Amino acid sequence: MRPEYSERTSEEYDRYRVFPKNVLDKYMSTFADLAELIGGERVLDGGAGTGRFALALSERYKVTALDCSREMIQNGVAKSRKIRWVQGDIMRTPFKPKHVDCVFLAYVMHQVPDFNAVIEEISRICPKLIIVTTDMYRRLPTLIDQAFPGVIEVDFERFPPIEELEGACILAGFDRVRARRILIEERISKGAYMEKIQHKYISTFDLIPPEDYAAGVKKMESILAGIPGEELLNRIQATFVSASKL
């Protein structure tokens, strides 16, 4: 199952899926450590959206941002001409073999119909791959679990197990494959958090029945009302799978 992003504007995507600087910095530092790049290399951000990662990557690397949405690409072009923006399919990229030095795929693998085909294609165009995903079997419990149990059930079906991603990388010809989990912490006001939920900042909200989503919103309002103070400490665990050819 995949949500229909054409129903959501790139402006909404930018507003409700943005990361604070400390969170983005942690993603970037982990990428740099695992990718073992020195700076200036050619990096492809696959499934880039409007460029939340591509813009950060472009501070150190020569970045190409690929996305299937024309609107997302147009929004990205308006942000930076330094990045090469390309509309295309990550399963069948328009690039020649060894076109880039590393591919970065953040929260993409659960959106594609065949993650094995994606990894095969990446192996064709580059020697290094960094995947960012959610390990559903080792994830931290969140408020979403309490308010929207249907979301968790759907995501168990959507997110490939880490072991399957690692195996696909090995079968595609990558030699060095490893996984690393990092803790992401974000302080956010309860009002801002509720606004993100009301605008379905998690794509799975589009995949549960409307009545379950409406009930979850009411449940979340009740949960937040019982938490002291005006801020939350939102904690998630991100899993990086890195693969390279020796």
Residue pairs with C-beta under 8 A, 6 or more apart in sequence:
1 154
1 157
1 158
1 207
2 111
2 113
3 203
3 204
3 206
3 207
4 206
5 13
5 69
5 72
5 203
6 69
6 71
7 206
8 200
9 71
10 49
10 50
10 69
10 71
10 72
10 74
10 75
11 75
12 199
13 49
13 50
13 72
13 75
14 50
14 52
14 75
15 199
16 195
16 196
16 199
16 200
16 201
17 49
17 52
17 201
18 52
19 27
19 52
19 186
20 186
22 186
23 184
23 185
23 186
24 52
24 53
24 56
26 182
26 184
27 53
27 56
27 106
27 132
27 184
27 238
28 53
28 56
28 57
30 180
30 182
30 240
31 57
31 104
31 130
31 240
32 60
34 130
34 178
34 180
34 240
34 242
35 43
35 102
35 104
35 128
35 130
35 242
36 128
36 244
37 43
37 60
37 61
37 101
37 102
37 128
39 60
39 61
40 60
40 61
40 62
41 61
41 62
41 100
41 101
41 102
42 61
42 62
42 64
42 99
42 100
42 101
42 102
43 57
43 61
43 62
43 63
43 64
43 100
43 101
43 102
43 103
43 104
44 63
44 64
44 65
44 66
44 93
44 95
44 99
44 100
44 102
44 103
44 104
44 125
44 126
45 51
45 53
45 54
45 57
45 63
45 64
45 65
45 66
45 104
45 106
46 66
46 90
46 93
46 103
46 104
46 105
46 108
46 118
46 122
47 66
47 67
47 68
47 90
47 105
47 106
47 107
47 108
47 111
48 54
48 65
48 66
48 67
48 72
48 76
48 85
49 67
49 69
49 72
49 76
50 72
50 75
50 76
50 79
51 65
51 75
51 76
51 79
51 80
51 83
53 104
53 106
54 63
54 65
54 76
54 80
54 83
55 79
55 80
55 83
57 63
57 104
58 80
58 82
58 83
61 102
63 82
63 83
63 84
64 83
64 84
64 85
64 86
64 100
65 73
65 76
65 83
65 84
65 85
65 86
66 86
66 87
66 88
66 90
66 93
67 73
67 76
67 85
67 86
67 87
67 88
68 87
68 88
68 89
68 90
69 87
70 87
73 85
73 86
73 87
76 83
76 85
77 85
86 94
88 94
90 105
90 108
90 112
90 118
90 121
91 112
91 113
91 114
91 117
91 118
91 121
92 121
93 99
93 121
93 125
95 125
96 125
97 124
97 125
98 125
98 126
98 127
99 125
99 126
100 125
100 126
101 126
101 127
101 128
102 126
102 127
102 128
102 129
102 130
103 122
103 125
103 126
103 128
103 129
103 130
104 130
104 132
105 118
105 122
105 129
105 130
105 131
105 132
106 131
106 132
107 132
107 133
107 134
108 118
108 131
109 115
109 118
109 131
109 133
109 159
109 160
109 165
110 133
110 134
110 155
110 158
110 159
110 160
111 203
112 118
115 160
115 164
115 165
115 168
116 168
116 171
116 172
119 129
119 165
119 168
119 169
119 172
119 243
120 172
122 129
122 172
123 129
123 172
123 173
123 174
123 245
127 244
127 245
128 242
128 243
128 244
128 245
129 169
129 174
129 241
129 242
129 243
129 244
130 240
130 241
130 242
130 243
131 165
131 240
131 241
131 242
131 243
132 238
132 239
132 240
133 159
133 160
133 162
133 165
133 238
133 239
133 241
134 155
134 159
134 236
134 237
134 238
134 239
135 159
135 161
135 162
135 179
135 181
135 237
135 239
136 152
136 155
136 156
136 159
136 161
137 161
137 162
138 181
138 237
138 239
139 236
139 237
140 235
140 236
140 237
142 234
142 235
142 236
143 220
143 223
143 224
143 232
144 151
144 152
144 202
145 152
146 219
146 223
147 216
147 217
147 219
147 220
147 223
148 205
148 208
148 212
148 213
148 216
148 219
148 220
150 208
150 209
150 212
150 216
151 202
151 204
151 205
151 208
151 216
154 204
154 207
154 208
155 204
158 204
162 179
162 239
162 241
165 241
166 177
166 179
166 241
166 243
169 177
169 241
169 243
170 177
172 243
173 245
174 243
174 244
174 245
175 244
175 245
175 246
176 242
176 243
176 244
176 245
176 246
177 241
177 242
177 243
178 241
178 242
179 239
179 240
179 241
179 242
180 239
180 240
180 242
181 237
181 238
181 239
181 240
182 237
182 238
182 239
182 240
183 235
183 236
183 237
184 235
184 236
184 237
184 238
185 233
185 234
185 235
186 233
186 234
186 235
187 231
187 232
187 233
187 234
188 231
188 232
188 234
189 230
189 231
189 232
190 224
190 227
190 230
190 231
190 232
191 230
193 224
193 232
193 234
194 220
194 221
194 224
197 205
197 217
197 220
198 217
200 206
200 213
205 213
208 216
224 232
